[in-house]
């Protein structure tokens, strides 16, 4: 493992050795530098179209464009589907069936009654269940409407915080005891509505 094996020239038994003198290294460096400089200069001449070798770029571009167009045509032919199926309009006969139908949709529109603050109602209890708090009155009314559809009797209260931001709190019930409010909270939880007890 620790032995160093030397490569030997076959048939002579001598070790292969590559030694480069400073003058030789400098010579190779200068040759490489000249090659790079000539490539650079040739690139400038070609870029300015002053090189001895001229190529017809426009001809090459036109041939390349023809090749691209033919490839696109071949691809489209392979993917082409019967043209009549894509242009035909689907038949929408259900509109006619709806016009002929004797049944009319239920035209009842649910009238949204204004939701008043609990100060306008007679307060009975000390506790309520708060379901939500939103910054807009429209958002509060939307939540109130959903809760009424589920069979609850919600109301909203207006609260202004220390930074003069108005919050509309959506609450349910006026309960005398925490136990009564807890029963309502359990009912809301069963309906997947999250709330918490508040003191009024």
C-alpha beads as a LAMMPS data file, in Angstrom:
LAMMPS data file: protein, C-alpha beads

200 atoms
199 bonds

1 atom types
1 bond types

-500.0 500.0 xlo xhi
-500.0 500.0 ylo yhi
-500.0 500.0 zlo zhi

Masses

1 110.0

Atoms # bond

1 1 1 0.000 0.000 0.000
2 1 1 2.819 2.377 0.793
3 1 1 4.951 1.398 -2.227
4 1 1 5.249 3.901 -5.072
5 1 1 5.196 2.327 -8.491
6 1 1 7.159 4.052 -11.230
7 1 1 6.048 3.755 -14.819
8 1 1 8.751 2.301 -17.028
9 1 1 9.246 2.519 -20.755
10 1 1 8.485 -0.933 -22.151
11 1 1 11.523 -2.857 -23.327
12 1 1 14.108 -0.453 -21.926
13 1 1 13.519 -0.696 -18.211
14 1 1 13.957 3.057 -17.831
15 1 1 11.494 5.174 -15.904
16 1 1 9.209 7.493 -17.848
17 1 1 9.948 11.052 -16.913
18 1 1 8.511 14.309 -18.244
19 1 1 10.538 17.391 -17.490
20 1 1 9.732 20.841 -18.836
21 1 1 12.323 23.604 -18.574
22 1 1 11.429 27.248 -17.976
23 1 1 12.296 28.293 -21.493
24 1 1 10.168 25.492 -22.956
25 1 1 7.254 26.401 -20.686
26 1 1 7.554 30.042 -21.736
27 1 1 7.631 28.975 -25.399
28 1 1 4.448 26.896 -25.046
29 1 1 2.757 29.766 -23.201
30 1 1 3.629 32.200 -26.015
31 1 1 2.337 29.762 -28.672
32 1 1 -0.938 29.368 -26.776
33 1 1 -1.214 33.152 -26.351
34 1 1 -0.666 33.700 -30.111
35 1 1 -3.343 31.131 -30.987
36 1 1 -5.854 32.759 -28.626
37 1 1 -5.065 36.261 -29.919
38 1 1 -5.425 35.194 -33.549
39 1 1 -8.800 33.546 -32.802
40 1 1 -9.929 36.741 -31.096
41 1 1 -8.884 38.942 -34.018
42 1 1 -10.468 36.555 -36.513
43 1 1 -13.704 36.722 -34.497
44 1 1 -13.687 40.513 -34.717
45 1 1 -13.166 40.400 -38.484
46 1 1 -16.004 37.927 -38.942
47 1 1 -18.261 40.052 -36.746
48 1 1 -17.560 43.119 -38.863
49 1 1 -17.876 41.116 -42.081
50 1 1 -14.312 41.999 -43.118
51 1 1 -12.954 38.441 -42.993
52 1 1 -11.441 36.849 -46.076
53 1 1 -14.007 34.032 -45.851
54 1 1 -17.513 35.323 -46.476
55 1 1 -20.632 33.316 -45.728
56 1 1 -24.092 34.062 -47.011
57 1 1 -26.009 34.453 -43.763
58 1 1 -29.327 35.371 -45.421
59 1 1 -29.239 32.247 -47.545
60 1 1 -28.504 30.150 -44.489
61 1 1 -31.360 31.778 -42.528
62 1 1 -33.849 31.193 -45.370
63 1 1 -32.849 27.528 -45.611
64 1 1 -33.189 27.180 -41.850
65 1 1 -36.663 28.805 -41.978
66 1 1 -37.760 26.393 -44.738
67 1 1 -36.543 23.470 -42.676
68 1 1 -38.458 24.734 -39.614
69 1 1 -41.667 25.228 -41.623
70 1 1 -41.462 21.737 -43.116
71 1 1 -40.917 20.241 -39.651
72 1 1 -43.970 22.097 -38.301
73 1 1 -46.102 20.888 -41.233
74 1 1 -45.035 17.292 -40.634
75 1 1 -45.855 17.624 -36.943
76 1 1 -49.281 19.119 -37.671
77 1 1 -50.081 16.368 -40.164
78 1 1 -49.272 13.761 -37.543
79 1 1 -51.566 15.455 -35.026
80 1 1 -54.335 16.406 -37.432
81 1 1 -57.787 15.252 -36.387
82 1 1 -60.900 15.280 -38.516
83 1 1 -61.640 18.991 -39.024
84 1 1 -65.407 18.561 -38.892
85 1 1 -65.397 17.476 -35.261
86 1 1 -63.617 20.581 -34.017
87 1 1 -65.848 23.035 -35.895
88 1 1 -69.190 21.408 -35.050
89 1 1 -71.079 23.114 -32.241
90 1 1 -72.428 20.890 -29.489
91 1 1 -76.163 20.655 -29.213
92 1 1 -77.511 22.444 -26.193
93 1 1 -81.089 21.249 -26.081
94 1 1 -81.601 21.668 -22.371
95 1 1 -82.329 25.379 -22.854
96 1 1 -85.367 24.489 -24.925
97 1 1 -86.417 21.950 -22.299
98 1 1 -86.201 24.631 -19.623
99 1 1 -88.370 27.009 -21.653
100 1 1 -91.060 24.342 -22.116
101 1 1 -90.993 23.243 -18.490
102 1 1 -94.048 24.131 -16.396
103 1 1 -92.152 24.230 -13.141
104 1 1 -90.721 27.580 -12.219
105 1 1 -87.902 28.144 -9.813
106 1 1 -88.775 29.236 -6.325
107 1 1 -89.054 32.984 -6.540
108 1 1 -88.905 33.548 -2.813
109 1 1 -86.258 36.022 -1.990
110 1 1 -85.171 36.058 1.564
111 1 1 -85.656 39.478 2.970
112 1 1 -82.749 40.503 5.102
113 1 1 -83.969 42.223 8.170
114 1 1 -81.678 44.766 9.710
115 1 1 -79.601 43.298 12.512
116 1 1 -79.751 45.468 15.546
117 1 1 -77.410 45.827 18.427
118 1 1 -78.410 44.132 21.679
119 1 1 -78.902 47.554 23.296
120 1 1 -82.099 47.873 21.236
121 1 1 -83.271 44.509 22.593
122 1 1 -83.943 43.781 26.199
123 1 1 -80.898 42.206 27.794
124 1 1 -81.650 39.178 29.893
125 1 1 -78.390 37.476 30.697
126 1 1 -74.782 38.006 31.546
127 1 1 -73.211 35.635 29.011
128 1 1 -73.213 35.162 25.237
129 1 1 -71.319 33.056 22.705
130 1 1 -69.212 35.060 20.258
131 1 1 -68.865 33.352 16.888
132 1 1 -66.921 35.884 14.822
133 1 1 -65.611 39.431 14.603
134 1 1 -65.225 41.215 11.270
135 1 1 -64.278 44.723 10.177
136 1 1 -67.088 45.292 7.664
137 1 1 -70.788 45.469 8.324
138 1 1 -71.519 43.573 5.094
139 1 1 -69.313 40.715 6.221
140 1 1 -71.091 40.668 9.572
141 1 1 -74.525 40.592 7.919
142 1 1 -73.431 37.718 5.690
143 1 1 -72.373 35.644 8.692
144 1 1 -75.591 36.538 10.514
145 1 1 -77.658 35.367 7.556
146 1 1 -75.825 32.022 7.423
147 1 1 -76.352 31.491 11.129
148 1 1 -80.061 32.298 10.838
149 1 1 -80.387 29.715 8.055
150 1 1 -78.907 27.154 10.452
151 1 1 -81.578 27.977 13.032
152 1 1 -79.703 30.256 15.403
153 1 1 -80.691 33.725 16.618
154 1 1 -77.532 35.765 16.170
155 1 1 -77.011 39.477 16.614
156 1 1 -74.113 41.847 16.131
157 1 1 -72.455 44.340 18.405
158 1 1 -70.166 47.157 17.453
159 1 1 -66.839 47.491 19.187
160 1 1 -64.150 50.127 18.708
161 1 1 -60.650 49.144 19.742
162 1 1 -57.918 51.397 21.124
163 1 1 -56.547 52.194 17.642
164 1 1 -59.987 53.382 16.415
165 1 1 -60.683 50.235 14.403
166 1 1 -64.322 49.192 14.333
167 1 1 -65.105 45.502 14.748
168 1 1 -68.534 43.965 14.347
169 1 1 -68.892 41.061 16.750
170 1 1 -71.356 38.294 15.929
171 1 1 -72.881 36.769 19.043
172 1 1 -75.596 34.295 19.934
173 1 1 -77.800 34.281 23.016
174 1 1 -78.296 36.055 26.314
175 1 1 -77.649 33.510 29.034
176 1 1 -77.912 33.886 32.804
177 1 1 -75.371 31.197 33.599
178 1 1 -72.184 29.832 32.081
179 1 1 -73.811 26.397 31.918
180 1 1 -76.565 27.638 29.567
181 1 1 -73.999 29.377 27.394
182 1 1 -71.903 26.185 27.424
183 1 1 -74.859 24.204 26.042
184 1 1 -75.121 26.655 23.137
185 1 1 -71.362 26.428 22.589
186 1 1 -71.630 22.618 22.408
187 1 1 -74.462 22.891 19.865
188 1 1 -72.371 25.266 17.732
189 1 1 -69.381 22.913 17.943
190 1 1 -71.527 20.056 16.608
191 1 1 -72.388 22.273 13.624
192 1 1 -68.636 22.942 13.161
193 1 1 -68.941 26.546 14.196
194 1 1 -66.227 27.764 16.536
195 1 1 -67.059 30.212 19.256
196 1 1 -66.215 31.244 22.814
197 1 1 -68.005 32.525 25.885
198 1 1 -68.071 36.264 26.578
199 1 1 -69.418 38.309 29.442
200 1 1 -71.822 41.022 28.358

Bonds

1 1 1 2
2 1 2 3
3 1 3 4
4 1 4 5
5 1 5 6
6 1 6 7
7 1 7 8
8 1 8 9
9 1 9 10
10 1 10 11
11 1 11 12
12 1 12 13
13 1 13 14
14 1 14 15
15 1 15 16
16 1 16 17
17 1 17 18
18 1 18 19
19 1 19 20
20 1 20 21
21 1 21 22
22 1 22 23
23 1 23 24
24 1 24 25
25 1 25 26
26 1 26 27
27 1 27 28
28 1 28 29
29 1 29 30
30 1 30 31
31 1 31 32
32 1 32 33
33 1 33 34
34 1 34 35
35 1 35 36
36 1 36 37
37 1 37 38
38 1 38 39
39 1 39 40
40 1 40 41
41 1 41 42
42 1 42 43
43 1 43 44
44 1 44 45
45 1 45 46
46 1 46 47
47 1 47 48
48 1 48 49
49 1 49 50
50 1 50 51
51 1 51 52
52 1 52 53
53 1 53 54
54 1 54 55
55 1 55 56
56 1 56 57
57 1 57 58
58 1 58 59
59 1 59 60
60 1 60 61
61 1 61 62
62 1 62 63
63 1 63 64
64 1 64 65
65 1 65 66
66 1 66 67
67 1 67 68
68 1 68 69
69 1 69 70
70 1 70 71
71 1 71 72
72 1 72 73
73 1 73 74
74 1 74 75
75 1 75 76
76 1 76 77
77 1 77 78
78 1 78 79
79 1 79 80
80 1 80 81
81 1 81 82
82 1 82 83
83 1 83 84
84 1 84 85
85 1 85 86
86 1 86 87
87 1 87 88
88 1 88 89
89 1 89 90
90 1 90 91
91 1 91 92
92 1 92 93
93 1 93 94
94 1 94 95
95 1 95 96
96 1 96 97
97 1 97 98
98 1 98 99
99 1 99 100
100 1 100 101
101 1 101 102
102 1 102 103
103 1 103 104
104 1 104 105
105 1 105 106
106 1 106 107
107 1 107 108
108 1 108 109
109 1 109 110
110 1 110 111
111 1 111 112
112 1 112 113
113 1 113 114
114 1 114 115
115 1 115 116
116 1 116 117
117 1 117 118
118 1 118 119
119 1 119 120
120 1 120 121
121 1 121 122
122 1 122 123
123 1 123 124
124 1 124 125
125 1 125 126
126 1 126 127
127 1 127 128
128 1 128 129
129 1 129 130
130 1 130 131
131 1 131 132
132 1 132 133
133 1 133 134
134 1 134 135
135 1 135 136
136 1 136 137
137 1 137 138
138 1 138 139
139 1 139 140
140 1 140 141
141 1 141 142
142 1 142 143
143 1 143 144
144 1 144 145
145 1 145 146
146 1 146 147
147 1 147 148
148 1 148 149
149 1 149 150
150 1 150 151
151 1 151 152
152 1 152 153
153 1 153 154
154 1 154 155
155 1 155 156
156 1 156 157
157 1 157 158
158 1 158 159
159 1 159 160
160 1 160 161
161 1 161 162
162 1 162 163
163 1 163 164
164 1 164 165
165 1 165 166
166 1 166 167
167 1 167 168
168 1 168 169
169 1 169 170
170 1 170 171
171 1 171 172
172 1 172 173
173 1 173 174
174 1 174 175
175 1 175 176
176 1 176 177
177 1 177 178
178 1 178 179
179 1 179 180
180 1 180 181
181 1 181 182
182 1 182 183
183 1 183 184
184 1 184 185
185 1 185 186
186 1 186 187
187 1 187 188
188 1 188 189
189 1 189 190
190 1 190 191
191 1 191 192
192 1 192 193
193 1 193 194
194 1 194 195
195 1 195 196
196 1 196 197
197 1 197 198
198 1 198 199
199 1 199 200
